[in-house]
Amino acid sequence: MATDADIVADLRAAGLVGEGDVVLEPLTGGVSCDVWKVETPSGPIVVKRPLPQLRVAAEWHAPVERGTSEVRWLRRARGVDARIAPEVLAELPGHAFAMRFLPGCPVWKDELMAGRVDRAFAAQVGTGIAAVHAETAHKDGDRADFPNDEMFRALRVDPFLLYVAQHDAELAPALTALAADLSGRKIALVHGDVSPKNILVSGDGPVFLDAECAVYGDPAFDLAFCTTHLLLKAVWSGDARMNEAATALVVAYRAGIDWEDADGLLLRTGKLTATLLLARVEGKSPAPYLTDPEHKRIVRDQARVLILAPQPIDALVANWKRKFA
């Protein structure tokens, strides 16, 4: 594994920093990466380096090649709309990379947790996700550029779907079938981690980060993953605006679907959302803010019913019960 000194040397080799002192300022990298902010002569940049063992209690290994996959997603997304992804400045050894730092852009999760819930912004998130899916749907070139099934399985299918299936005999048949369906669908370029913690709030709308899980697969996963986070926060906060934001997200996304039947996609999204909700309570990566046992019960009980009796995502969101509801 590269050391901090190696990262500095790599930045110098890429021409991004000079020979003077270079300070790596650690930033929050979540569970999967080391992330630093670095001041350079042309302005601040961000350096990101994937970890082989994720920072979670359970054993969870993932290939570091996902750093290269993330770079490809960021560049492809900027080709769809340059406003929705940061500029990649250089790829570095060890699957690390440097990208431009975006000042004055708060993280969407921080805004939501502080009670600043903007339905219009949630709709922009839905529009942005759908735009990437629409542009890449049924494109052989994009499918060839993201042959990341093994990585997606390690980061998403195994820890979120199959891990829960292995510990719940009643739900195992439904979850195993859903995992097989998710792995088998090759429709569009999927980000794989559309979470509020990976979205910046800029003056031009959402900026998507952390596409380590990018794969050519089922676009329903991205919509489900983001909707899941909003519904979890609805339970945590008891704030009806979280449900409204989720509705705005789904409505805006649906308006952008032009590559397949919308009803079928929304039903798959509902199935995946129910499973992801349960996984954020029972899986390898539980939602860190959902600590109240009553909140966990609300999520667990609703998710189990929805896995056994699936609903389209728009109906699921409309019927989702919040804190103590």
N, C-alpha and C positions, 0 to 999 in steps of 0.2 A: 504494500500500500504506500502510495506517495506521501511524503512528509510535507509540512508547510513550506519548507525550504525548496522542495521540488516544485511546488506550485509556483512560487516566486520565480524560480529559474525558467519554468515553462512560459510564464507571462513575459519574461524578458525575451525569450526566444521568439515569441509571437509578436514582439515589438509593441507590446501594450504598456510596459513600464520601463523606466530607465535603470541606470546602475546604482542609483541612490537607495536610501532606506525605503522599504516597502512594508506597509503594515496591513496585515489581514485582519479586518474587523469581523468577528463572527456574527452571523445573522441567524435567525431561527430557521433551521433547515428541516423541521419536522422529524419524521422517524427514518427517513431514507437517505439523507444526504448531509454532507458538510457544505455550508454556504458561507461565503465571505463577501464583504464589501471592500473594494480596493480603490483608493484615490489614484488617479493617473493624470498625466499632463493634459489629456483631452477630456477629463471629467471622470466621475466615479463609474466603476463597473462592478458587476457581480460575478463571482466565480463559484461554480457549483461542481461538487465531486460526489458521485454516488458511493454508497456504502455497501459492502457485500452482505453484512448482517444488519438488519433493520433494528432500530431502537424500540423494541417492544419486549414485553415480558416473555412471550413465547418465542421459540426458535423459529426464525423466519429469514431465510437466505434468499437473495435475488441476484441475478447476473448484473455486473456493473456495466455491461454493454448497453443498458437502458439509457445511459447518458447520451450515447450517440443517437439512439432512437428519439430522445427528447429533442435534440438539435434538429433532426429531420422534421419533426412535427412543427416546431416553432417556425422553421423556414417555410414549410408548406402552408401553414396558417397565414403567415404574412403575405404569401402569394395570393391568398383569397381576400384578405383585408389587412393591410399593414398596421392598422390600429389595434388589432386584437392579440398581438404577441410581441414581445420585446425582440430587438435586433440581436442576433448572435454575432459576436465579434471575432471569435476564434475557437476552434476545437483544440483541446490540449491532450497530452498523453494520459492514459489511464481512464479515458472516457469522461474526463472533466471538460468543462467549456466555460468561456467568458461571454457575458452578454451585457448590454447597456443597462445601467441603473436608471430607474424611472422615479425621480423625486416627486414628493407631494402626492403620491398615490396610495391611499390607505388600503389595507387588505379588507376585502369584503366581509370576511368572518368577523373582524374586529368591529366593523360598522354594525353588523347584525347583533353581535353580543352586547353592544352598547345601546341597543334599542333604536338604531337609525335604520329603519326598514323602508327601502325605496322600491315600490312595485315596478316603477318604470325601469329601474336598473335591472331588476330581475328579468323583465321582458327582454332587455338588451342582451342579457346572458343567453337566454333561449334563442334569440335571433342569431347570435354569434356562433353558438354550437351548431345550429341547423345549417348555417352558411358553409361551414367546413364540411359537414356531412353531404350537403347537396353538391358541392363542387367536386368531391372525391368519390361519390357513389358510382359503383360499377366501372371504375377506372383501373385498367390492368396495370398501369404504371405505378399508381399509388399502392396497389396490392403488392406489387413486386418490391417496393421500397420499404415495406413494413412487415417482413415475415417474422413477426415477434410472438408467435403463438405460445412458445415455451415461456417467455418472459411474462406474458399476460396471465398465463396459468399460474405462475409462481406468485405474482403480485395481486391477482384479483380472483381468479376462479378457485384456487385452492384455499386461500385464507378466508374468503368471504362466503363462498357457497359450499364447498366440499367439507371444510372444517366443521361447519355447523351440521351438515348432513351426517358426519361421522359421530356426532355426539347427540343426535336426536333421531331415534329409530322411526318415530311416527312421520316426520317430515322428510326423511331420507329419500324416499322414492321421488317425491316432487322436486327436491333440491338437486338430486343427481340428474334427473331428466333436464332440468333447467340449465345446469352446468354444461351438459352435452349440447344442448341447443345453442347456448351462448358461444361455445367454442367452435361450433360448426358453421355459424353464419358469417359470411364474408361479403359485406355490403358496402361499407364506407370506412374512411379513416376515423378511428376512435381515439380520443384523447386519453381516456381511461382513469382520470383523477379530477374530474370537474367538481371540485369542492370549493366552497367559499374561501377557504384558507389559501387556495391557489389562484385566486382572482383578485386583481388590483382594480380599484375604482379610479379611473382616470377621467379627465374632462371630456374625452372622446368616447367614453363607454368602458366596458370590461376589457381587461388585459389578462389573457390566460397564461399561467405559468405551469411548471412541473408536469410536463407531459411524458414522464418516465415510462408510463404504462401503455404508451401509444401502440396501437395494433390495427391492422385492417380487419374489421370485425362487425359487430352489431351496433349500429348507432344508438339503439335503445339504451345501451349501457350508460352512455354519457348523460342522457336526460334523467335516467333513474338515479344515478349517483348524486347528481346535484339536488334533485328533488328530495332525496332521502335526507340530506343535511338540513334542508329547510324544515322538513317535518319533525326531525329530531329537535330542532331549536324551537319549534312551536310547542312541543311538550315541555321542554326545559323552561321556556319563558312564560308559557300561558298566553302568548301574544297572538291574537287572531291575524295580525298583519303578516306573520310568517306564513300562514296558510294562504293568504292573499298573494304574497310574493310567489309562492309555489304555483298557484293558479296562473299568475301572469307569465311565469317561466314556461309552463306547459302550453298555454295558449299561443304565445309567440313562437315557440318551437314548432308547434303543429302548423302554423301558417307557412313555415318554410319547407315543409315536407313535399318534395316533388319527385322523389325517386322510388317510392313504393306506396302501397295502400296505408293511409294514415291510421285507420282503425286497428289494423294488425300490429303496427309499430307501437301504438299506445297501449295495447293489451300486453305486449311483451314488456313494455316499460313498467306497467303495473306489477307484473310478476317479479321482475328484477327488483323493483323498489321494495316490495314486501320482504324479499329475501335479504336485501341490504339493510333494511331497518332491523331485522332480527340479528344480522351479523354484527351490527354496531353495538349490540348488547351482549351477544353470545360468541362472537367470532374472535379472531386473533388481534383485531385492532378496534377495541371498544371506544366509543365516543368519550373523550376524556372529561367533558363537562357534564355528562349524564351520570351523576353520582347518587342522586336521590333514589332509593329503592322503589318508591312509588312511581317515579318517572320511568324507571326501567320496566316495571310491571306494565304500565300503560303501553309502552312500545312493544314489549314482548307479546302481550295478549292480542293486540291488534294485528301485529305482523303475522302471528301464527294463523289467525283466522284468514287473513288475506292470502297466505301461501296456499292454503287448502281450498279457498274459494276466490280465485283471482278476479280482480277488477281492472278495467282500463285506468291508466294513471290519472285522467281527469276526474273520474268517479272516486278513485282512492283519495285524492287530495280533498275533494269536496266533503268526503265522509270522515276524514281524519279527525280524531278527537285530541284535543289539547290537554294541557295540565289539569287534572282533576275534573275533566269534562264528563 
